Amino acid sequence: MDTGILVSVISGIGLLLWMILRWKWPAFIALLISSIWVGLLCGLEATTLFQTIQEGMGSTLGFVATIVGLGAMFGAILEHSGGALAIAGFLTSKLGEKKAPLALTLTGFMVAIPVFFDVAFIILIPVIYALQKKTGRSLLLFAIPLLAGLATTHAFIPPTPGPVAVAEILQAELGWVILLGFFTGIPVVLISGLWFGQYIGSRIHISIPDFVKLQDENKEPLQLPPVSLIISIILLPIVLIVTASLVKSGLITITNSIAQQCISIVGHPFTALIIANLVVWYVLGIKRGVNKEKLLDITSRSMGPAGTIILLTGAGGVFKQMLVETGAGEMMASSMTGMGLPVIVFAFVAAVLIRVAQGSATVAMITAAGLTAPLLTFAELSEIKLAALTLAIAAGASALSHVNDSGFWLVKQYLGMDEKQTFKSWSVMTILLAFTGFTMSVIVYYLF
């Protein structure tokens, strides 16, 4: 083992965390500086160093930028249409008051596929307030299931940016990540959402915060679209992508070459999301009387947060490429083999440590993926194992949200809790989510 290379990698990660935590620098710049630092310490020449940066950035963003951009526009129009409230209202009315936590779990699970976590939570919080006012029970009984559904899908199921970025860095098939993300997500939301929501809701009673004005927040500014339409639109790109992956893997046999080609085209994530965008633009926009200028404004504004994630993912690709170019990845792979440490455990632990240290789940996912990818250079993993590895990283990056995570303060503020209550509810929920997700990932990894 080359001790110098190991020290270089460890110091690079330490520098990354120092810049983010101490200096409050943007993670994009911090990742680039850390990558350059590792490259210089490992002795790369200037020409090779900057060629590596360009290669790492370009190879990663070619796919991720397109998917994240299309996904952000798709979610923005769906959000504007009132689709999230339509799903919540339908499920709570059909399942009834007693099964409202289940309805909110399902709502969160579906809504977070196209809509960012924090946006979806803010949109749906009036539903939580209304249920608490009606039943008199703890706000946590309804909020934790919703939050678990939102967080699970946001972490595990593309086209949300985190798993898309990890899948691209690890070269995992997106269709398999989606399919296994649904499979993994079911026990995750049942344990961290429904079960834990019942448990903590019976022990901590939280009422509607004083600042809430229900009479204003529950007014719907527009006629909500049919829930069947919203669900169909959300599932459209997912079904297309998964079908293409199943055909490619041979689990679905199609002998006609023209049909195979058509499925490959429409089922590619690029095409599937373009189709989904065209559908929402017309069905939830033009057809409902939203003018083209307004639609253009909605989609343009969605590019702000998407741009941040795209650049951050590119910087993660640079970090990965630097580990490959310097030989650090091969060295770490050999060390892990000697210690008998499975790569899936390394990936999960790396994601957990980075998440707990600096707070951002996205940074934790991308950095852990960058550390893990070089370990796979000499490993021949199946598409299912790569997808399971992607989900293990996503699970680790969801663990223990606390005071350095913006999500902690978002939940605290909107639920009107103090820090101790937020730790006991939201933070514990994220721990359960992470370890249940990791357990399911390990089961899939070793079964297939």
Secondary structure per residue as TSV (DSSP state, phi and psi in degrees):
chain	resnum	aa	ss	phi	psi
A	1	M	-	360.0	131.8
A	2	D	-	-83.5	105.6
A	3	T	H	-62.5	-35.0
A	4	G	H	-60.7	-43.4
A	5	I	H	-66.3	-42.1
A	6	L	H	-60.9	-44.5
A	7	V	H	-62.9	-38.0
A	8	S	H	-62.5	-44.2
A	9	V	H	-66.4	-45.7
A	10	I	H	-62.7	-42.4
A	11	S	H	-67.6	-32.3
A	12	G	H	-65.0	-42.7
A	13	I	H	-66.7	-40.6
A	14	G	H	-62.1	-41.1
A	15	L	H	-64.0	-40.7
A	16	L	H	-58.1	-50.5
A	17	L	H	-66.2	-36.5
A	18	W	H	-63.4	-44.1
A	19	M	H	-65.6	-37.3
A	20	I	H	-76.0	-44.5
A	21	L	H	-81.8	-44.7
A	22	R	T	-86.7	-47.5
A	23	W	S	-92.9	-10.4
A	24	K	-	59.3	34.6
A	25	W	-	-77.3	153.6
A	26	P	-	-59.5	140.1
A	27	A	H	-60.6	-30.6
A	28	F	H	-60.2	-49.9
A	29	I	H	-67.3	-41.1
A	30	A	H	-60.9	-41.4
A	31	L	H	-65.3	-40.5
A	32	L	H	-65.5	-45.3
A	33	I	H	-62.9	-42.2
A	34	S	H	-62.8	-38.8
A	35	S	H	-63.5	-45.4
A	36	I	H	-63.0	-40.6
A	37	W	H	-59.2	-47.4
A	38	V	H	-62.6	-44.6
A	39	G	H	-60.7	-43.3
A	40	L	H	-65.9	-43.8
A	41	L	H	-64.4	-30.3
A	42	C	T	-85.3	0.3
A	43	G	T	89.0	18.2
A	44	L	-	-69.7	140.4
A	45	E	-	-73.0	159.8
A	46	A	H	-57.3	-44.4
A	47	T	H	-61.9	-47.7
A	48	T	H	-63.9	-39.3
A	49	L	H	-57.6	-50.4
A	50	F	H	-79.2	-25.5
A	51	Q	H	-66.1	-37.3
A	52	T	H	-64.9	-41.8
A	53	I	H	-60.5	-46.4
A	54	Q	H	-64.1	-42.7
A	55	E	H	-64.9	-44.0
A	56	G	H	-64.6	-41.7
A	57	M	H	-67.0	-48.5
A	58	G	H	-67.6	-43.1
A	59	S	H	-66.6	-30.0
A	60	T	H	-81.5	-43.7
A	61	L	H	-76.3	-20.7
A	62	G	H	-53.4	-36.9
A	63	F	H	-94.9	-49.5
A	64	V	H	-64.1	-42.8
A	65	A	H	-59.0	-41.1
A	66	T	H	-66.5	-46.6
A	67	I	H	-66.7	-46.9
A	68	V	H	-65.2	-41.5
A	69	G	H	-63.0	-47.8
A	70	L	H	-65.1	-40.2
A	71	G	H	-65.4	-37.2
A	72	A	H	-66.1	-42.4
A	73	M	H	-66.1	-41.7
A	74	F	H	-59.2	-48.2
A	75	G	H	-67.1	-33.6
A	76	A	H	-65.7	-42.2
A	77	I	H	-70.1	-39.4
A	78	L	H	-62.2	-41.5
A	79	E	H	-62.3	-45.9
A	80	H	H	-63.7	-30.5
A	81	S	H	-72.7	-15.7
A	82	G	T	86.9	17.6
A	83	G	H	-60.9	-37.3
A	84	A	H	-63.7	-43.9
A	85	L	H	-67.3	-33.2
A	86	A	H	-62.8	-44.5
A	87	I	H	-64.8	-46.2
A	88	A	H	-61.0	-46.2
A	89	G	H	-63.4	-41.0
A	90	F	H	-64.3	-49.0
A	91	L	H	-68.0	-40.9
A	92	T	H	-67.4	-34.2
A	93	S	H	-73.4	-36.2
A	94	K	H	-76.3	-40.9
A	95	L	H	-84.6	-20.5
A	96	G	-	87.8	171.3
A	97	E	S	-63.0	-39.8
A	98	K	T	-66.2	-31.7
A	99	K	T	-103.7	20.4
A	100	A	H	-58.2	-39.4
A	101	P	H	-59.0	-40.2
A	102	L	H	-63.9	-42.1
A	103	A	H	-60.5	-40.7
A	104	L	H	-72.3	-33.0
A	105	T	H	-61.7	-48.1
A	106	L	H	-63.9	-39.1
A	107	T	H	-60.4	-50.2
A	108	G	H	-61.1	-40.0
A	109	F	H	-62.3	-38.3
A	110	M	H	-83.2	-42.5
A	111	V	H	-67.6	-35.7
A	112	A	T	-74.7	-5.0
A	113	I	T	-65.2	-49.4
A	114	P	T	-97.7	-18.0
A	115	V	S	-113.1	136.9
A	116	F	-	-58.3	148.2
A	117	F	H	-52.0	-55.2
A	118	D	H	-65.6	-37.3
A	119	V	H	-64.7	-45.4
A	120	A	H	-62.1	-40.6
A	121	F	H	-63.3	-44.6
A	122	I	H	-65.1	-38.1
A	123	I	H	-63.5	-40.2
A	124	L	H	-93.1	-8.7
A	125	I	H	-60.1	-31.8
A	126	P	H	-60.6	-31.2
A	127	V	H	-64.0	-41.3
A	128	I	H	-63.6	-45.6
A	129	Y	H	-59.8	-44.1
A	130	A	H	-63.0	-40.9
A	131	L	H	-66.6	-39.7
A	132	Q	H	-65.1	-41.2
A	133	K	H	-65.2	-37.9
A	134	K	H	-73.3	-40.1
A	135	T	H	-95.5	-25.6
A	136	G	-	77.1	4.0
A	137	R	S	-86.6	172.0
A	138	S	-	-62.5	140.1
A	139	L	H	-58.6	-30.2
A	140	L	H	-66.5	-28.0
A	141	L	H	-58.7	-32.2
A	142	F	H	-101.3	-32.9
A	143	A	H	-73.6	-41.9
A	144	I	H	-63.0	-45.7
A	145	P	H	-58.4	-42.0
A	146	L	H	-63.3	-47.3
A	147	L	H	-62.6	-39.4
A	148	A	H	-64.3	-43.1
A	149	G	H	-61.5	-45.1
A	150	L	H	-64.0	-47.2
A	151	A	H	-67.6	-37.2
A	152	T	H	-64.8	-50.9
A	153	T	H	-65.2	-40.7
A	154	H	H	-60.4	-32.7
A	155	A	H	-85.7	-35.6
A	156	F	H	-108.2	-22.2
A	157	I	S	-120.0	109.4
A	158	P	T	-60.2	154.7
A	159	P	T	-91.6	26.6
A	160	T	S	-62.6	145.3
A	161	P	H	-62.2	-38.8
A	162	G	H	-56.6	-61.0
A	163	P	H	-64.5	-29.4
A	164	V	H	-62.0	-45.8
A	165	A	H	-64.3	-45.4
A	166	V	H	-64.0	-43.8
A	167	A	H	-59.6	-40.6
A	168	E	H	-68.7	-42.5
A	169	I	H	-64.9	-36.9
A	170	L	H	-88.2	-5.6
A	171	Q	T	61.7	42.7
A	172	A	-	-91.3	146.3
A	173	E	-	-71.2	124.4
A	174	L	H	-63.5	-36.1
A	175	G	H	-60.4	-41.4
A	176	W	H	-69.3	-35.2
A	177	V	H	-63.2	-42.4
A	178	I	H	-62.1	-48.9
A	179	L	H	-62.2	-48.3
A	180	L	H	-73.0	-26.5
A	181	G	H	-62.8	-41.7
A	182	F	H	-64.2	-45.2
A	183	F	H	-61.5	-45.1
A	184	T	H	-68.9	-37.1
A	185	G	H	-66.9	-27.2
A	186	I	H	-61.9	-56.8
A	187	P	H	-65.5	-28.5
A	188	V	H	-62.1	-49.6
A	189	V	H	-71.7	-30.4
A	190	L	I	-65.3	-40.7
A	191	I	I	-82.5	-53.8
A	192	S	I	-78.1	-22.9
A	193	G	I	-100.0	-69.6
A	194	L	I	-67.6	-54.7
A	195	W	I	-64.6	-50.9
A	196	F	H	-68.6	-32.8
A	197	G	H	-61.1	-43.2
A	198	Q	H	-63.2	-42.8
A	199	Y	H	-64.3	-54.7
A	200	I	H	-74.1	-28.9
A	201	G	H	-66.8	-26.1
A	202	S	T	-85.7	-10.1
A	203	R	T	-111.1	-25.9
A	204	I	S	-125.0	115.0
A	205	H	-	-94.2	117.6
A	206	I	-	-117.7	125.5
A	207	S	-	-97.8	174.6
A	208	I	-	-61.4	132.5
A	209	P	-	-58.4	151.4
A	210	D	T	-63.2	-28.5
A	211	F	T	-77.6	-7.7
A	212	V	-	-79.8	136.6
A	213	K	-	-119.2	93.5
A	214	L	H	-60.0	-36.6
A	215	Q	H	-63.4	-26.4
A	216	D	H	-88.8	-41.1
A	217	E	H	-72.1	-24.2
A	218	N	T	-90.1	0.0
A	219	K	-	-76.3	126.4
A	220	E	-	-90.3	120.7
A	221	P	S	-73.7	-13.3
A	222	L	S	-148.7	164.0
A	223	Q	-	-72.2	125.5
A	224	L	-	-73.1	143.7
A	225	P	-	-72.8	160.8
A	226	P	-	-59.9	136.2
A	227	V	H	-65.4	-33.2
A	228	S	H	-62.8	-36.1
A	229	L	H	-66.6	-44.3
A	230	I	H	-62.8	-46.4
A	231	I	H	-62.8	-41.3
A	232	S	H	-62.0	-41.0
A	233	I	H	-67.5	-41.1
A	234	I	H	-62.9	-41.8
A	235	L	H	-76.4	-21.3
A	236	L	H	-52.5	-58.4
A	237	P	H	-66.8	-31.6
A	238	I	H	-65.3	-46.0
A	239	V	H	-62.7	-41.9
A	240	L	H	-62.2	-46.3
A	241	I	H	-66.7	-45.6
A	242	V	H	-64.9	-41.7
A	243	T	H	-59.6	-45.3
A	244	A	H	-62.2	-38.9
A	245	S	H	-66.6	-40.4
A	246	L	H	-67.0	-37.4
A	247	V	H	-66.8	-43.5
A	248	K	H	-61.7	-37.2
A	249	S	H	-80.3	-11.3
A	250	G	T	91.4	-0.8
A	251	L	S	-71.2	-26.1
A	252	I	S	-115.4	121.8
A	253	T	-	-98.7	123.8
A	254	I	-	-129.1	119.3
A	255	T	-	-86.5	-27.9
A	256	N	-	-71.8	120.6
A	257	S	H	-66.4	-35.1
A	258	I	H	-67.1	-42.2
A	259	A	H	-63.7	-39.9
A	260	Q	H	-60.2	-44.0
A	261	Q	H	-64.4	-41.5
A	262	C	H	-63.1	-43.2
A	263	I	H	-65.5	-39.3
A	264	S	H	-62.6	-36.6
A	265	I	H	-73.7	-54.2
A	266	V	H	-72.8	-20.7
A	267	G	T	-91.6	-5.3
A	268	H	S	-67.1	140.3
A	269	P	H	-52.7	-36.0
A	270	F	H	-59.6	-54.5
A	271	T	H	-66.5	-42.7
A	272	A	H	-58.7	-41.5
A	273	L	H	-77.3	-30.0
A	274	I	H	-63.8	-45.5
A	275	I	H	-59.8	-45.9
A	276	A	H	-60.2	-40.5
A	277	N	H	-65.0	-41.7
A	278	L	H	-63.1	-39.2
A	279	V	H	-65.0	-49.1
A	280	V	H	-68.6	-34.2
A	281	W	H	-58.1	-43.4
A	282	Y	H	-84.1	-53.4
A	283	V	H	-69.2	-43.4
A	284	L	T	-97.5	-3.8
A	285	G	T	-115.6	-84.9
A	286	I	G	-54.4	-47.9
A	287	K	G	-65.6	-25.7
A	288	R	G	-97.9	11.7
A	289	G	T	87.1	12.4
A	290	V	-	-82.8	124.3
A	291	N	-	-73.6	162.3
A	292	K	H	-64.5	-34.0
A	293	E	H	-64.2	-40.2
A	294	K	H	-65.8	-42.9
A	295	L	H	-61.7	-41.0
A	296	L	H	-63.8	-39.5
A	297	D	H	-65.4	-42.4
A	298	I	H	-60.2	-49.3
A	299	T	H	-69.6	-34.5
A	300	S	H	-65.4	-42.3
A	301	R	H	-66.5	-26.4
A	302	S	T	-69.9	-16.7
A	303	M	H	-74.6	-16.7
A	304	G	H	-60.0	-64.7
A	305	P	H	-63.7	-31.8
A	306	A	H	-63.8	-40.4
A	307	G	H	-61.6	-39.9
A	308	T	H	-61.4	-45.7
A	309	I	H	-66.2	-38.9
A	310	I	H	-61.4	-48.1
A	311	L	H	-64.5	-40.0
A	312	L	H	-63.1	-40.8
A	313	T	H	-64.5	-41.2
A	314	G	H	-60.2	-41.1
A	315	A	H	-66.1	-34.7
A	316	G	H	-64.0	-37.0
A	317	G	H	-64.7	-35.4
A	318	V	H	-64.2	-44.7
A	319	F	H	-60.3	-43.7
A	320	K	H	-60.7	-48.0
A	321	Q	H	-63.5	-34.2
A	322	M	H	-65.8	-38.3
A	323	L	H	-66.2	-35.6
A	324	V	H	-68.4	-47.9
A	325	E	H	-65.4	-36.8
A	326	T	H	-82.0	-11.2
A	327	G	T	85.8	3.0
A	328	A	H	-65.0	-37.2
A	329	G	H	-62.7	-45.0
A	330	E	H	-64.3	-39.5
A	331	M	H	-64.4	-43.0
A	332	M	H	-65.7	-36.5
A	333	A	H	-63.0	-43.0
A	334	S	H	-65.1	-40.3
A	335	S	H	-64.4	-42.7
A	336	M	H	-64.4	-39.6
A	337	T	H	-62.3	-41.9
A	338	G	H	-64.4	-35.0
A	339	M	H	-84.1	-11.6
A	340	G	T	75.9	21.9
A	341	L	-	-88.2	117.7
A	342	P	-	-63.8	145.5
A	343	V	H	-62.8	-32.3
A	344	I	H	-68.8	-32.3
A	345	V	H	-71.4	-44.5
A	346	F	H	-57.0	-46.1
A	347	A	H	-61.6	-44.7
A	348	F	H	-65.6	-48.0
A	349	V	H	-63.4	-41.5
A	350	A	H	-59.7	-44.7
A	351	A	H	-63.9	-41.8
A	352	V	H	-61.9	-48.3
A	353	L	H	-62.1	-43.1
A	354	I	H	-69.5	-39.2
A	355	R	H	-61.4	-49.2
A	356	V	H	-64.7	-36.1
A	357	A	H	-70.9	-42.4
A	358	Q	H	-120.7	-7.5
A	359	G	-	96.0	-39.8
A	360	S	-	-78.8	123.9
A	361	A	H	-66.6	-37.8
A	362	T	H	-65.0	-45.5
A	363	V	H	-60.7	-42.3
A	364	A	H	-63.3	-43.9
A	365	M	H	-60.5	-49.4
A	366	I	H	-69.5	-41.0
A	367	T	H	-67.4	-44.2
A	368	A	H	-64.1	-38.9
A	369	A	H	-64.2	-39.8
A	370	G	H	-63.3	-35.9
A	371	L	H	-72.7	-34.2
A	372	T	H	-81.1	-38.2
A	373	A	G	-53.1	-44.7
A	374	P	G	-63.0	-22.9
A	375	L	G	-70.9	-17.2
A	376	L	G	-92.9	-1.1
A	377	T	T	-57.4	-39.7
A	378	F	T	-107.7	10.8
A	379	A	-	-103.5	137.1
A	380	E	-	-104.2	87.0
A	381	L	-	-97.6	142.8
A	382	S	-	-71.1	167.2
A	383	E	H	-60.8	-36.4
A	384	I	H	-67.7	-41.5
A	385	K	H	-65.0	-39.6
A	386	L	H	-64.0	-39.5
A	387	A	H	-65.3	-41.7
A	388	A	H	-63.6	-37.8
A	389	L	H	-65.0	-40.2
A	390	T	H	-58.5	-44.7
A	391	L	H	-69.8	-31.9
A	392	A	H	-64.4	-41.3
A	393	I	H	-65.9	-43.3
A	394	A	H	-61.0	-38.4
A	395	A	H	-65.2	-47.1
A	396	G	H	-61.6	-36.9
A	397	A	T	-74.3	-6.3
A	398	S	T	-97.6	-4.7
A	399	A	S	-75.1	143.3
A	400	L	-	47.6	66.0
A	401	S	-	-68.4	125.3
A	402	H	-	-139.9	-151.7
A	403	V	T	-66.0	-16.8
A	404	N	T	-92.7	7.9
A	405	D	S	-111.0	129.3
A	406	S	H	-61.9	-29.5
A	407	G	H	-62.3	-34.1
A	408	F	H	-58.8	-47.4
A	409	W	H	-74.6	-31.3
A	410	L	H	-62.0	-49.1
A	411	V	H	-64.9	-45.1
A	412	K	H	-56.6	-47.3
A	413	Q	H	-66.2	-49.6
A	414	Y	H	-73.3	-23.6
A	415	L	H	-97.0	-3.5
A	416	G	T	66.1	38.3
A	417	M	-	-103.7	162.8
A	418	D	-	-90.3	176.8
A	419	E	H	-62.4	-40.9
A	420	K	H	-62.9	-44.2
A	421	Q	H	-64.4	-36.6
A	422	T	H	-67.7	-38.8
A	423	F	I	-62.0	-45.4
A	424	K	I	-69.2	-24.9
A	425	S	I	-104.9	-72.4
A	426	W	I	-63.9	-47.5
A	427	S	I	-64.5	-43.3
A	428	V	H	-64.9	-37.8
A	429	M	H	-58.9	-42.1
A	430	T	H	-68.0	-30.7
A	431	I	H	-66.5	-46.7
A	432	L	H	-60.4	-42.5
A	433	L	H	-59.5	-45.7
A	434	A	H	-65.1	-47.8
A	435	F	H	-75.9	-31.4
A	436	T	H	-68.1	-43.2
A	437	G	H	-62.0	-41.5
A	438	F	H	-64.6	-43.0
A	439	T	H	-58.7	-45.4
A	440	M	H	-64.4	-37.8
A	441	S	H	-64.1	-42.0
A	442	V	H	-64.2	-41.9
A	443	I	H	-58.6	-48.2
A	444	V	H	-63.5	-42.9
A	445	Y	H	-59.0	-43.2
A	446	Y	H	-89.9	-19.1
A	447	L	H	-78.9	-30.0
A	448	F	-	-118.8	360.0
